[in-house]
């Protein structure tokens, strides 16, 4: 469909699938078409009948949606459905990385929860304007405490 639209318009278009509970079913095609996926849940649950073909991950299935999409060179990010879920994103991505049996590295996990979230919708951010998060006793993927956020965009340093 994307190639047909691009042929008609004469321009390339950027496509990102949001939610995409069943994206793993067409992962090779999504990867080949260079389409990104913003997953809303790293540990999905079928809230309605239409979502019954999701890939739950261990222990119910060997792979989860993240590892399947990444195996087919799909750019993947993890988003949230409600604002309160944002504070747990780093832990959800860490959990998915642990379940992947090494398929998702620490660097990939951090990208999935940060850089790719900006990249997929086409947000352009000057790297000198990105926030820096400082933790005590580990990194962002551990059960560590965030102690500071340095934000050049806001011109502020928040000590927590």
Secondary structure by P-SEA (a helix, b strand, c coil): caaaaaaaacbbbbbbbccccccccaaaaaaaacccccccccccccccccccccccccccccccaaaaaaaaccbbbbbbcccccccaaaaaaaaaaaaccccccaaaaaaaacaaaaaaaccccccccbbbbbbccccccccccccbbbbccccccccc
